[in-house]
Amino acid sequence: MTAYPAWTPAARPGIVPLHPLGFGTILGRSFSALRHNPRVLLGFALGVQVVAYLLLIVGIGAVAWASFSRLDTVRPGTDDFSTVMAGSIALTAVTGFVLGLAAGALGVVVQGVVVSEVVSAVLAEKLSLGTLWRRVKPVAWRLVGYSLLLTLAVLVVVAIVGGALFALGSVALPVAIGLGVILALGAIPLWLWIYTKLLLVPAIIIVEHAHLGAAVARSWRLIRGRFWPALGVTVIVGVVFGFVAQVISIPFSFVSTGLSTLFSPTGSPNASAVIAVVVSGLITQAVTLAIQAVSLVVQSTAAALIYIDCRMRREGLDLDLQSYVERRDAGAQGLPDPYREHIGREISPRPAVGGYGGYPPPGYAPAGYPVQPGYTPHPGYAPPPGYPQPGYPQPAYPQPGYAPQPGYAPQPGYAPEPGTPAPPPYAPPASAAQPPAPPAAEPQHPAPPVPPEPTRWAAPGAAGPGDPESPWS
């Protein structure tokens, strides 16, 4: 009786299983990946967010103080006062814009570190912050350049559309207002479409060390067929953290109002009321920064998992990752990066799967084994390297030195495989006193049946043979 090997779930050494990921897996693991390396992911992201916030506040505050303090040297209502006021506002706005770009660049660096950590966590590798930074450092300026170019492109489009609406408003204001509302509503799906199409650019730059143009084109191609799951994950993550931020900010605003009323019931400003407002504002801002840090980590993790899923489906990345894990666990050293071995390889798309036990499908049998009835293999599926290929020679049975148990008889209809050597004759041990069984006689063909003679009767006392069983005989 042949026993087929039982199917086991796909290997999952890291934070996700090593096969194409489903929507629920990507969404769930985007939130739970923080537990794999929280000191690096959350600690680094929170530290960068604090530095960026302090840089923004201190820089804008210093420039505003230096520029607006010049108003004390001129008389209000004069042309010089208006000129200094306009210059101070413009200088403060430009400073805020530049520092905002710098803060965004720091956020992109955080995204790079998170993506590098996630692709390592998929392989169950937990790296230090220094190692992750050494991986991101060669392409950090490409990430910053991509962020700046994307921001400038958005600003240019907004400036052009805003200028056109302003010019139209000077001629027909109602038409300009209606067109502005339509364009604003239409910009939402357009931005979501472009954002999703370019979602994989940072991951491609970090993992594959691609240049900006190649990364944009590759992201555009990889996301095909997975656009809606990627859009759903990013929208859900954004909505969840936006809702959490609102839920947390509302109680803190009530606390701030209550403290200001408690310390200043009449509404007149005093030191206690100012301190209470400042303290509540700092606490609110600290909680907001923590939420933003977690949101940045989760969004970056989701983008990295979507990138891995797209490559598994289009390029068979899961086969490379499984082979890498097997060789690494076997003790191999100096293995190449599995994420950069077969960049751009094309295989037939594979269907979506869900959970950890949904792949391979029921009835799956690896190459070299009998296929279960009714099984249809997935298009483009190939077993990982080192696995028995079709036609792989299986070991001959029985093994040398094998002897059947006493009384063993083959099953009815059994026939050995062609080329299988016959087992040696069984010899019972010396202690066995049983005589050898006589050889089986040759099968004899039975003689044809002889029909019985007809019954003949004779009268009592008559001559001739009669029925021996007759009472008259």
Sine and cosine of phi, psi and omega as CSV:
sin_phi,cos_phi,sin_psi,cos_psi,sin_omega,cos_omega
0.00,0.00,0.80,-0.60,-0.08,-1.00
-1.00,0.03,0.72,-0.69,0.03,-1.00
-0.94,-0.34,0.88,-0.48,0.01,-1.00
-0.99,0.12,0.53,-0.85,0.01,-1.00
-0.92,0.39,0.71,-0.71,0.00,-1.00
-0.95,0.31,0.59,-0.81,0.01,-1.00
-0.97,0.24,0.65,-0.76,0.07,-1.00
-0.85,-0.53,0.45,-0.89,0.00,-1.00
-0.87,0.49,0.37,-0.93,0.01,-1.00
-0.90,0.44,0.43,-0.90,-0.06,-1.00
-0.88,0.48,0.69,-0.73,0.03,-1.00
-0.70,-0.71,0.96,0.29,-0.02,-1.00
-0.97,0.25,-0.42,0.91,-0.09,-1.00
-0.92,-0.38,-0.60,-0.80,-0.11,-0.99
-0.99,0.15,-0.26,0.97,0.01,-1.00
-0.68,-0.74,0.40,-0.92,0.09,-1.00
-0.94,0.34,0.48,-0.88,-0.05,-1.00
-1.00,0.02,0.90,0.44,0.17,-0.99
-0.41,-0.91,0.22,-0.97,-0.02,-1.00
-0.77,0.64,0.69,-0.72,-0.16,-0.99
-1.00,-0.08,0.55,-0.84,0.10,-1.00
-1.00,0.00,0.13,-0.99,-0.03,-1.00
-0.87,0.48,-0.72,0.69,-0.02,-1.00
-0.91,0.42,-0.60,0.80,0.02,-1.00
-0.90,0.43,-0.71,0.71,0.00,-1.00
-0.89,0.45,-0.72,0.69,-0.04,-1.00
-0.91,0.41,-0.71,0.70,-0.03,-1.00
-0.92,0.39,-0.69,0.72,-0.01,-1.00
-0.95,0.32,-0.36,0.93,0.08,-1.00
-0.90,0.44,-0.55,0.84,0.00,-1.00
-1.00,0.06,-0.56,0.83,-0.11,-0.99
-1.00,0.01,-0.14,0.99,-0.02,-1.00
-0.92,0.39,-0.31,0.95,0.03,-1.00
-0.87,0.50,-0.47,0.88,-0.06,-1.00
-0.96,0.29,-0.30,0.95,-0.04,-1.00
-0.94,0.34,-0.68,0.73,-0.01,-1.00
-0.54,-0.84,0.93,0.38,-0.11,-0.99
-0.91,0.40,-0.52,0.86,-0.03,-1.00
-0.89,0.45,-0.64,0.77,0.00,-1.00
-0.98,0.18,-0.77,0.64,-0.11,-0.99
-0.92,0.39,-0.88,0.47,-0.08,-1.00
-0.96,0.27,-0.66,0.75,-0.02,-1.00
-0.89,0.46,-0.73,0.68,-0.01,-1.00
-0.92,0.40,-0.69,0.72,0.00,-1.00
-0.89,0.45,-0.68,0.73,0.00,-1.00
-0.92,0.40,-0.65,0.76,0.04,-1.00
-0.89,0.46,-0.68,0.74,0.01,-1.00
-0.92,0.39,-0.63,0.78,0.03,-1.00
-0.89,0.45,-0.65,0.76,0.03,-1.00
-0.91,0.42,-0.69,0.72,0.02,-1.00
-0.89,0.46,-0.70,0.72,0.01,-1.00
-0.90,0.44,-0.64,0.77,0.01,-1.00
-0.92,0.40,-0.70,0.71,0.03,-1.00
-0.90,0.44,-0.65,0.76,0.04,-1.00
-0.88,0.48,-0.66,0.75,-0.01,-1.00
-0.92,0.38,-0.72,0.69,-0.06,-1.00
-0.93,0.37,-0.74,0.67,-0.04,-1.00
-0.92,0.40,-0.67,0.74,-0.01,-1.00
-0.90,0.43,-0.76,0.65,-0.01,-1.00
-0.91,0.42,-0.65,0.76,0.01,-1.00
-0.90,0.44,-0.66,0.75,-0.01,-1.00
-0.91,0.40,-0.71,0.71,0.00,-1.00
-0.91,0.41,-0.67,0.75,0.01,-1.00
-0.91,0.42,-0.65,0.76,0.02,-1.00
-0.90,0.44,-0.70,0.72,-0.04,-1.00
-0.93,0.37,-0.60,0.80,-0.07,-1.00
-0.99,0.15,-0.70,0.71,-0.04,-1.00
-0.97,0.24,-0.34,0.94,0.05,-1.00
-0.93,0.38,-0.30,0.95,0.05,-1.00
-0.94,0.33,-0.29,0.96,0.02,-1.00
-0.92,0.40,-0.36,0.93,0.01,-1.00
-0.95,0.31,-0.27,0.96,-0.05,-1.00
-1.00,-0.03,-0.11,0.99,-0.01,-1.00
-0.85,-0.52,0.35,-0.94,-0.03,-1.00
-1.00,0.06,0.74,-0.67,0.02,-1.00
-0.88,0.48,0.56,-0.83,0.04,-1.00
1.00,-0.02,-0.14,0.99,-0.01,-1.00
-1.00,-0.04,0.17,-0.98,0.03,-1.00
-0.92,0.39,-0.57,0.82,0.03,-1.00
-0.90,0.44,-0.61,0.79,0.01,-1.00
-0.90,0.44,-0.69,0.73,0.02,-1.00
-0.90,0.43,-0.63,0.78,0.01,-1.00
-0.91,0.40,-0.70,0.71,0.02,-1.00
-0.91,0.42,-0.63,0.78,0.03,-1.00
-0.89,0.46,-0.74,0.68,0.00,-1.00
-0.89,0.45,-0.67,0.74,0.01,-1.00
-0.90,0.43,-0.63,0.78,0.01,-1.00
-0.91,0.41,-0.67,0.74,0.02,-1.00
-0.90,0.43,-0.69,0.72,-0.01,-1.00
-0.90,0.43,-0.67,0.74,0.00,-1.00
-0.91,0.42,-0.64,0.76,0.04,-1.00
-0.92,0.40,-0.64,0.77,0.01,-1.00
-0.91,0.42,-0.68,0.73,0.02,-1.00
-0.90,0.44,-0.65,0.76,0.03,-1.00
-0.89,0.46,-0.69,0.73,0.04,-1.00
-0.89,0.46,-0.62,0.79,0.01,-1.00
-0.91,0.41,-0.72,0.69,-0.01,-1.00
-0.90,0.43,-0.71,0.70,0.00,-1.00
-0.93,0.37,-0.52,0.86,0.09,-1.00
-0.91,0.42,-0.64,0.77,0.09,-1.00
-0.89,0.45,-0.63,0.78,0.04,-1.00
-0.90,0.44,-0.66,0.75,0.05,-1.00
-0.90,0.43,-0.62,0.79,0.07,-1.00
-0.90,0.43,-0.59,0.80,0.05,-1.00
-0.90,0.44,-0.64,0.77,0.07,-1.00
-0.90,0.45,-0.61,0.79,0.06,-1.00
-0.90,0.44,-0.59,0.81,0.05,-1.00
-0.92,0.40,-0.61,0.79,0.06,-1.00
-0.89,0.46,-0.64,0.77,0.08,-1.00
-0.87,0.49,-0.68,0.73,0.03,-1.00
-0.87,0.49,-0.63,0.78,0.03,-1.00
-0.89,0.45,-0.69,0.73,0.02,-1.00
-0.91,0.42,-0.64,0.76,-0.01,-1.00
-0.91,0.42,-0.69,0.72,0.01,-1.00
-0.88,0.47,-0.68,0.73,0.03,-1.00
-0.89,0.46,-0.61,0.79,0.04,-1.00
-0.94,0.35,-0.62,0.79,-0.04,-1.00
-0.92,0.38,-0.71,0.71,-0.01,-1.00
-0.90,0.43,-0.45,0.89,0.10,-0.99
-0.98,0.21,-0.62,0.79,0.00,-1.00
-0.91,0.40,-0.46,0.89,0.07,-1.00
-0.88,0.47,-0.52,0.85,0.03,-1.00
-1.00,-0.10,0.23,0.97,0.01,-1.00
0.88,0.47,0.61,0.79,0.05,-1.00
-0.92,-0.38,0.85,-0.53,-0.03,-1.00
-0.96,-0.30,0.95,-0.33,-0.11,-0.99
-0.97,-0.25,0.36,-0.93,0.05,-1.00
-0.99,0.12,0.23,-0.97,0.00,-1.00
-0.90,0.44,-0.60,0.80,0.03,-1.00
-0.89,0.45,-0.67,0.74,0.03,-1.00
-0.91,0.41,-0.67,0.75,0.03,-1.00
-0.90,0.45,-0.65,0.76,0.00,-1.00
-0.91,0.41,-0.60,0.80,0.04,-1.00
-0.91,0.41,-0.47,0.88,0.08,-1.00
-0.96,0.27,-0.59,0.80,-0.07,-1.00
-1.00,0.10,-0.47,0.88,-0.12,-0.99
-0.82,0.57,-0.69,0.72,-0.02,-1.00
-0.88,0.48,-0.43,0.90,-0.05,-1.00
-0.90,-0.44,0.22,0.97,-0.05,-1.00
-0.89,0.46,-0.66,0.75,-0.02,-1.00
-0.93,0.38,-0.48,0.88,0.09,-1.00
-0.92,0.39,-0.63,0.78,0.05,-1.00
-0.89,0.45,-0.71,0.71,0.01,-1.00
-0.90,0.44,-0.68,0.74,0.02,-1.00
-0.89,0.46,-0.65,0.76,0.04,-1.00
-0.89,0.46,-0.68,0.73,0.02,-1.00
-0.89,0.46,-0.68,0.73,0.00,-1.00
-0.92,0.40,-0.68,0.73,0.01,-1.00
-0.90,0.44,-0.64,0.76,0.02,-1.00
-0.91,0.42,-0.65,0.76,0.02,-1.00
-0.92,0.40,-0.69,0.72,0.00,-1.00
-0.91,0.42,-0.61,0.79,0.03,-1.00
-0.89,0.46,-0.67,0.75,0.03,-1.00
-0.90,0.43,-0.67,0.74,0.00,-1.00
-0.91,0.42,-0.63,0.78,0.01,-1.00
-0.90,0.43,-0.69,0.72,0.01,-1.00
-0.90,0.44,-0.68,0.73,0.02,-1.00
-0.90,0.44,-0.65,0.76,0.01,-1.00
-0.90,0.43,-0.68,0.73,-0.01,-1.00
-0.91,0.42,-0.73,0.68,-0.01,-1.00
-0.91,0.40,-0.67,0.75,0.03,-1.00
-0.90,0.44,-0.65,0.76,0.04,-1.00
-0.90,0.43,-0.64,0.77,0.02,-1.00
-0.91,0.41,-0.65,0.76,0.04,-1.00
-0.92,0.38,-0.59,0.81,0.03,-1.00
-0.91,0.42,-0.65,0.76,0.04,-1.00
-0.92,0.40,-0.62,0.78,0.03,-1.00
-0.93,0.37,-0.57,0.82,0.00,-1.00
-0.92,0.40,-0.48,0.88,0.05,-1.00
-0.94,0.35,-0.32,0.95,0.01,-1.00
-0.98,-0.21,-0.77,0.64,-0.01,-1.00
-0.68,-0.73,1.00,-0.09,-0.07,-1.00
-0.91,0.42,-0.71,0.70,0.00,-1.00
-0.87,0.49,-0.62,0.78,0.01,-1.00
-0.91,0.41,-0.65,0.76,0.01,-1.00
-0.91,0.42,-0.64,0.77,0.01,-1.00
-0.92,0.40,-0.72,0.70,0.02,-1.00
-0.89,0.45,-0.68,0.74,0.02,-1.00
-0.92,0.40,-0.59,0.81,0.04,-1.00
-0.90,0.44,-0.65,0.76,0.03,-1.00
-0.91,0.42,-0.68,0.74,0.01,-1.00
-0.89,0.45,-0.69,0.73,0.01,-1.00
-0.91,0.41,-0.61,0.80,0.03,-1.00
-0.90,0.43,-0.66,0.75,0.03,-1.00
-0.93,0.36,-0.61,0.79,0.02,-1.00
-0.95,0.30,-0.39,0.92,0.00,-1.00
-0.95,0.33,-0.40,0.92,-0.03,-1.00
-0.91,0.40,-0.82,0.57,0.04,-1.00
-0.91,0.42,-0.53,0.85,0.03,-1.00
-0.90,0.44,-0.68,0.73,0.02,-1.00
-0.92,0.40,-0.65,0.76,0.04,-1.00
-0.89,0.45,-0.61,0.79,0.01,-1.00
-0.92,0.40,-0.75,0.67,0.00,-1.00
-0.92,0.40,-0.67,0.74,-0.01,-1.00
-0.88,0.48,-0.67,0.75,0.01,-1.00
-0.93,0.36,-0.63,0.77,0.03,-1.00
-0.89,0.46,-0.55,0.84,-0.02,-1.00
-0.98,-0.17,0.24,0.97,-0.08,-1.00
-0.90,0.43,-0.51,0.86,-0.10,-1.00
-1.00,-0.01,-0.01,1.00,-0.07,-1.00
-0.87,0.50,-0.77,0.64,0.02,-1.00
-0.85,0.52,-0.67,0.75,0.00,-1.00
-0.90,0.43,-0.63,0.77,0.02,-1.00
-0.91,0.41,-0.65,0.76,0.02,-1.00
-0.89,0.45,-0.66,0.75,-0.07,-1.00
-0.96,0.27,-0.75,0.66,-0.12,-0.99
-0.98,0.21,-0.68,0.73,-0.11,-0.99
-0.98,-0.19,-0.10,1.00,-0.03,-1.00
0.84,0.55,0.64,0.77,-0.01,-1.00
-0.99,0.14,0.39,-0.92,0.09,-1.00
-0.99,0.16,0.15,-0.99,-0.16,-0.99
-0.88,0.48,-0.77,0.63,-0.04,-1.00
-0.88,0.47,-0.70,0.71,0.02,-1.00
-0.91,0.42,-0.59,0.81,0.00,-1.00
-0.92,0.39,-0.66,0.75,0.02,-1.00
-0.90,0.44,-0.72,0.69,0.00,-1.00
-0.90,0.43,-0.63,0.78,-0.01,-1.00
-0.94,0.35,-0.63,0.78,0.07,-1.00
-0.88,0.47,-0.63,0.78,0.01,-1.00
-0.89,0.46,-0.60,0.80,0.00,-1.00
-0.98,0.19,-0.68,0.73,-0.09,-1.00
-0.90,0.43,-0.55,0.83,-0.12,-0.99
-0.97,0.22,-0.15,0.99,0.02,-1.00
-0.89,0.45,0.71,-0.71,-0.03,-1.00
1.00,0.08,-0.27,0.96,0.04,-1.00
-0.81,-0.58,0.39,0.92,-0.06,-1.00
-0.91,0.42,-0.76,0.65,-0.10,-0.99
-0.94,0.35,-0.67,0.74,0.11,-0.99
-0.87,0.49,-0.64,0.77,0.02,-1.00
-0.91,0.42,-0.68,0.73,0.04,-1.00
-0.89,0.45,-0.67,0.74,0.00,-1.00
-0.89,0.46,-0.67,0.74,0.00,-1.00
-0.90,0.43,-0.73,0.68,-0.04,-1.00
-0.91,0.42,-0.64,0.77,0.01,-1.00
-0.92,0.39,-0.69,0.72,0.00,-1.00
-0.89,0.45,-0.69,0.73,0.01,-1.00
-0.89,0.46,-0.70,0.71,0.01,-1.00
-0.90,0.45,-0.68,0.74,0.00,-1.00
-0.91,0.41,-0.66,0.75,-0.02,-1.00
-0.88,0.48,-0.75,0.66,-0.05,-1.00
-0.96,0.28,-0.50,0.87,0.12,-0.99
-0.90,0.43,-0.66,0.75,0.04,-1.00
-0.91,0.41,-0.67,0.74,0.01,-1.00
-0.89,0.46,-0.67,0.74,0.01,-1.00
-0.88,0.47,-0.65,0.76,0.01,-1.00
-0.93,0.37,-0.66,0.75,-0.02,-1.00
-0.89,0.45,-0.60,0.80,-0.03,-1.00
-0.98,0.19,-0.58,0.81,-0.06,-1.00
-0.95,0.32,-0.52,0.86,-0.03,-1.00
-0.90,0.44,-0.75,0.66,0.05,-1.00
-0.87,0.49,-0.60,0.80,0.00,-1.00
-0.93,0.37,-0.55,0.83,0.06,-1.00
-0.92,0.40,-0.63,0.78,0.08,-1.00
-0.90,0.44,-0.64,0.77,0.03,-1.00
-0.90,0.43,-0.67,0.74,0.02,-1.00
-0.89,0.46,-0.69,0.73,0.02,-1.00
-0.91,0.41,-0.65,0.76,0.01,-1.00
-0.91,0.41,-0.63,0.78,0.03,-1.00
-0.92,0.40,-0.67,0.74,0.02,-1.00
-0.90,0.44,-0.60,0.80,0.03,-1.00
-0.94,0.34,-0.59,0.81,-0.02,-1.00
-0.93,0.38,-0.68,0.73,-0.04,-1.00
-0.99,0.10,-0.33,0.94,0.02,-1.00
-0.65,-0.76,0.98,0.21,-0.05,-1.00
-0.88,0.48,-0.54,0.84,-0.05,-1.00
-1.00,0.10,-0.14,0.99,-0.02,-1.00
1.00,0.03,-0.09,1.00,0.02,-1.00
-0.97,0.24,0.70,-0.71,-0.02,-1.00
-0.93,0.37,0.70,-0.71,0.12,-0.99
-0.58,-0.81,0.09,-1.00,-0.10,-0.99
-0.89,0.45,-0.66,0.75,-0.03,-1.00
-0.90,0.43,-0.68,0.73,0.00,-1.00
-0.90,0.43,-0.65,0.76,0.00,-1.00
-0.90,0.43,-0.69,0.73,0.01,-1.00
-0.89,0.45,-0.66,0.75,0.01,-1.00
-0.89,0.45,-0.68,0.74,0.01,-1.00
-0.91,0.41,-0.66,0.75,-0.02,-1.00
-0.91,0.42,-0.69,0.72,-0.01,-1.00
-0.90,0.43,-0.71,0.70,0.02,-1.00
-0.90,0.43,-0.60,0.80,0.05,-1.00
-0.91,0.41,-0.64,0.77,0.03,-1.00
-0.91,0.42,-0.65,0.76,0.03,-1.00
-0.90,0.43,-0.68,0.73,0.03,-1.00
-0.88,0.48,-0.68,0.73,-0.02,-1.00
-0.92,0.38,-0.59,0.81,0.04,-1.00
-0.90,0.44,-0.69,0.72,0.03,-1.00
-0.91,0.42,-0.62,0.78,0.03,-1.00
-0.90,0.45,-0.67,0.75,0.03,-1.00
-0.89,0.45,-0.64,0.77,0.03,-1.00
-0.89,0.45,-0.67,0.74,0.03,-1.00
-0.90,0.44,-0.66,0.75,0.02,-1.00
-0.90,0.44,-0.61,0.79,0.03,-1.00
-0.90,0.43,-0.72,0.69,0.03,-1.00
-0.90,0.45,-0.65,0.76,0.02,-1.00
-0.89,0.46,-0.67,0.74,0.02,-1.00
-0.89,0.45,-0.65,0.76,0.01,-1.00
-0.91,0.41,-0.71,0.71,-0.04,-1.00
-0.92,0.40,-0.69,0.73,0.03,-1.00
-0.90,0.44,-0.65,0.76,0.03,-1.00
-0.92,0.39,-0.62,0.78,0.05,-1.00
-0.89,0.45,-0.68,0.74,0.03,-1.00
-0.88,0.47,-0.68,0.74,0.02,-1.00
-0.89,0.46,-0.65,0.76,0.02,-1.00
-0.91,0.41,-0.67,0.75,0.01,-1.00
-0.93,0.37,-0.59,0.81,0.06,-1.00
-0.91,0.42,-0.64,0.77,0.05,-1.00
-0.87,0.49,-0.72,0.70,0.00,-1.00
-0.90,0.43,-0.67,0.74,0.01,-1.00
-0.89,0.45,-0.68,0.73,0.00,-1.00
-0.89,0.45,-0.65,0.76,0.01,-1.00
-0.95,0.33,-0.54,0.84,0.08,-1.00
-0.89,0.46,-0.66,0.75,-0.07,-1.00
-0.97,0.23,-0.60,0.80,-0.10,-0.99
-0.99,-0.10,-0.48,0.88,-0.13,-0.99
-0.82,-0.57,0.04,1.00,0.00,-1.00
0.92,0.39,0.59,0.81,-0.02,-1.00
-0.88,0.47,-0.51,0.86,-0.02,-1.00
-0.88,0.47,-0.55,0.84,0.05,-1.00
-0.92,0.40,-0.65,0.76,0.04,-1.00
-0.91,0.41,-0.65,0.76,0.00,-1.00
-0.92,0.39,-0.66,0.76,0.04,-1.00
-0.89,0.45,-0.68,0.73,0.04,-1.00
-0.89,0.46,-0.65,0.76,0.01,-1.00
-0.90,0.44,-0.70,0.71,-0.02,-1.00
-0.90,0.44,-0.67,0.74,0.00,-1.00
-0.89,0.45,-0.70,0.71,-0.01,-1.00
-0.94,0.35,-0.61,0.79,0.02,-1.00
-0.91,0.42,-0.70,0.71,0.01,-1.00
-0.92,0.39,-0.39,0.92,0.05,-1.00
-0.99,0.16,-0.06,1.00,0.06,-1.00
0.97,-0.22,0.13,0.99,0.00,-1.00
-0.94,0.35,0.56,-0.83,-0.02,-1.00
-0.87,-0.49,0.41,-0.91,0.06,-1.00
0.91,0.42,0.57,0.82,-0.01,-1.00
-0.96,0.29,0.59,-0.80,0.05,-1.00
-0.94,0.34,0.32,-0.95,0.01,-1.00
-0.92,0.39,0.88,-0.47,-0.05,-1.00
-0.92,0.39,-0.37,0.93,0.00,-1.00
-0.97,0.25,-0.22,0.98,-0.06,-1.00
-0.88,-0.48,0.18,0.98,-0.04,-1.00
-0.98,0.22,-0.73,0.69,-0.10,-1.00
-0.79,-0.61,0.84,0.54,0.03,-1.00
-0.94,0.33,0.80,-0.59,0.03,-1.00
1.00,0.00,0.00,1.00,0.04,-1.00
-0.92,0.40,0.65,-0.76,-0.04,-1.00
-0.93,-0.37,0.76,-0.65,0.14,-0.99
-0.77,-0.64,0.20,-0.98,0.03,-1.00
-0.92,0.39,0.65,-0.76,0.01,-1.00
-0.87,0.49,0.58,-0.82,0.02,-1.00
-0.93,-0.37,0.52,-0.86,-0.05,-1.00
-0.94,0.33,0.29,-0.96,0.01,-1.00
-0.95,0.31,0.51,-0.86,0.07,-1.00
-0.75,-0.66,0.32,-0.95,0.01,-1.00
-0.72,-0.69,0.53,-0.84,0.04,-1.00
0.96,0.27,-0.09,-1.00,-0.02,-1.00
-1.00,-0.08,-0.25,0.97,-0.04,-1.00
-0.93,-0.36,0.23,0.97,-0.06,-1.00
-1.00,-0.05,0.06,1.00,-0.04,-1.00
-0.60,-0.80,0.78,-0.63,0.00,1.00
-0.95,0.31,0.21,-0.98,-0.03,-1.00
-0.95,0.30,0.25,-0.97,0.04,-1.00
-0.85,0.53,0.63,-0.78,-0.02,-1.00
1.00,-0.03,0.03,1.00,-0.02,-1.00
-0.94,0.34,0.67,-0.74,0.11,-0.99
-0.69,-0.73,0.74,-0.67,-0.01,-1.00
-0.91,0.42,0.30,-0.96,-0.03,-1.00
-0.87,0.49,0.65,-0.76,-0.01,-1.00
1.00,-0.10,-0.14,0.99,0.01,-1.00
-0.91,-0.41,0.40,-0.92,0.05,-1.00
-0.88,0.48,0.67,-0.74,-0.02,-1.00
-1.00,0.09,0.67,-0.74,-0.01,-1.00
-0.92,0.39,0.48,-0.88,0.00,-1.00
-0.88,0.47,0.67,-0.74,0.05,-1.00
0.99,0.14,0.05,1.00,-0.03,-1.00
-0.99,0.14,0.71,-0.70,0.10,-1.00
-0.85,-0.53,0.89,-0.45,-0.07,-1.00
-0.93,0.37,0.43,-0.90,0.06,-1.00
-0.94,0.35,0.63,-0.77,0.05,-1.00
-0.89,0.45,0.74,-0.67,0.07,-1.00
1.00,0.08,0.03,1.00,-0.01,-1.00
-0.97,0.25,0.70,-0.72,0.09,-1.00
-0.69,-0.73,0.66,-0.75,0.00,-1.00
-0.92,0.38,0.43,-0.90,-0.01,-1.00
-0.90,0.43,0.37,-0.93,0.01,-1.00
-0.84,0.54,0.62,-0.79,0.01,-1.00
1.00,0.02,-0.06,1.00,-0.01,-1.00
-1.00,-0.02,0.48,-0.88,-0.02,-1.00
-0.84,0.53,0.83,-0.55,0.01,-1.00
-1.00,0.07,0.26,-0.97,0.07,-1.00
-0.84,0.53,0.72,-0.69,-0.04,-1.00
1.00,0.09,0.08,1.00,0.00,-1.00
-0.90,0.43,0.78,-0.63,-0.06,-1.00
-0.93,0.38,0.84,-0.55,0.07,-1.00
-1.00,0.08,0.46,-0.89,0.02,-1.00
-0.89,0.45,0.59,-0.80,-0.02,-1.00
-0.96,0.29,0.62,-0.78,0.05,-1.00
-0.85,-0.53,0.62,-0.78,0.03,1.00
-0.98,0.22,0.33,-0.94,0.02,-1.00
-0.94,0.33,0.38,-0.92,0.04,-1.00
-0.85,0.52,0.68,-0.73,0.00,-1.00
1.00,0.07,0.04,1.00,-0.02,-1.00
-0.97,0.24,0.67,-0.74,0.06,-1.00
-0.73,-0.68,0.75,-0.66,0.00,-1.00
-0.94,0.35,0.35,-0.94,0.03,-1.00
-0.95,0.31,0.44,-0.90,0.04,-1.00
-0.86,0.52,0.70,-0.71,0.02,-1.00
1.00,0.10,0.08,1.00,-0.02,-1.00
-0.96,0.27,0.67,-0.75,0.06,-1.00
-0.68,-0.74,0.66,-0.75,0.01,-1.00
-0.90,0.44,0.43,-0.90,0.01,-1.00
-0.92,0.38,0.46,-0.89,0.04,-1.00
-0.87,0.49,0.70,-0.72,0.01,-1.00
0.99,0.12,0.08,1.00,-0.02,-1.00
-0.96,0.28,0.67,-0.74,0.07,-1.00
-0.65,-0.76,0.77,-0.64,-0.01,-1.00
-0.92,0.39,0.40,-0.92,0.05,-1.00
-0.91,0.42,0.53,-0.85,0.04,-1.00
-0.87,0.50,0.74,-0.67,0.04,-1.00
1.00,0.04,-0.04,1.00,0.01,-1.00
-0.98,0.20,0.82,-0.57,-0.01,-1.00
-0.92,0.39,0.58,-0.81,0.00,-1.00
-0.95,0.33,0.63,-0.78,0.02,-1.00
-0.92,0.39,0.50,-0.87,0.04,-1.00
-0.91,0.42,0.46,-0.89,-0.01,-1.00
-0.89,0.47,0.61,-0.79,-0.04,-1.00
-0.98,0.19,0.75,-0.67,0.05,-1.00
-0.89,-0.46,0.87,-0.49,-0.02,-1.00
-0.93,0.37,0.44,-0.90,0.03,-1.00
-0.89,0.46,0.34,-0.94,-0.06,-1.00
-0.89,0.45,-0.48,0.88,-0.04,-1.00
-0.95,0.32,-0.27,0.96,-0.02,-1.00
-0.97,0.23,0.82,-0.57,-0.03,-1.00
-0.99,-0.11,0.11,0.99,-0.05,-1.00
-0.97,0.23,0.75,-0.66,0.03,-1.00
-0.94,0.33,0.45,-0.89,0.03,-1.00
-0.90,0.43,0.56,-0.83,-0.01,-1.00
-0.94,0.35,0.66,-0.75,0.02,-1.00
-0.90,0.43,0.48,-0.88,0.02,-1.00
-0.91,0.41,0.53,-0.85,-0.01,-1.00
-0.93,0.37,0.68,-0.74,0.02,-1.00
-0.94,0.34,0.48,-0.88,0.04,-1.00
-0.90,0.44,0.65,-0.76,0.01,-1.00
-0.90,0.44,0.75,-0.66,0.02,-1.00
-0.98,-0.19,0.66,-0.75,0.07,-1.00
-0.98,0.18,0.84,-0.54,-0.03,-1.00
-0.90,0.43,0.56,-0.83,0.02,-1.00
-0.94,0.34,0.51,-0.86,0.02,-1.00
-0.89,0.45,0.61,-0.80,-0.02,-1.00
-0.89,0.45,0.62,-0.78,0.03,-1.00
-1.00,-0.06,0.83,-0.56,-0.01,-1.00
-0.92,0.39,0.63,-0.77,0.00,-1.00
-0.92,0.40,0.55,-0.84,0.04,-1.00
-0.95,0.32,0.49,-0.87,0.01,-1.00
-0.95,0.32,0.52,-0.86,0.00,-1.00
-0.96,0.27,0.79,-0.61,0.03,-1.00
-0.90,-0.44,0.70,-0.72,-0.03,-1.00
-0.94,-0.34,0.46,-0.89,0.08,-1.00
-0.65,-0.76,0.55,-0.83,-0.01,-1.00
-0.94,0.33,0.42,-0.91,0.03,-1.00
-0.83,0.55,0.79,-0.62,0.03,-1.00
1.00,0.10,-0.06,1.00,0.00,-1.00
-0.98,0.20,0.46,-0.89,0.01,-1.00
-1.00,0.09,0.35,-0.94,0.03,-1.00
0.95,-0.30,0.33,-0.94,-0.01,-1.00
-0.92,0.40,0.55,-0.84,0.02,-1.00
-0.72,-0.69,-0.08,-1.00,0.00,-1.00
-0.97,0.25,0.85,-0.52,-0.02,-1.00
-0.92,0.39,-0.36,0.93,0.02,-1.00
-1.00,-0.01,-0.05,1.00,-0.01,-1.00
-0.96,0.28,0.67,-0.75,0.03,-1.00
-0.91,0.41,-0.20,0.98,-0.02,-1.00
-1.00,-0.05,-0.14,0.99,-0.03,-1.00
-0.97,0.25,0.00,0.00,0.00,0.00
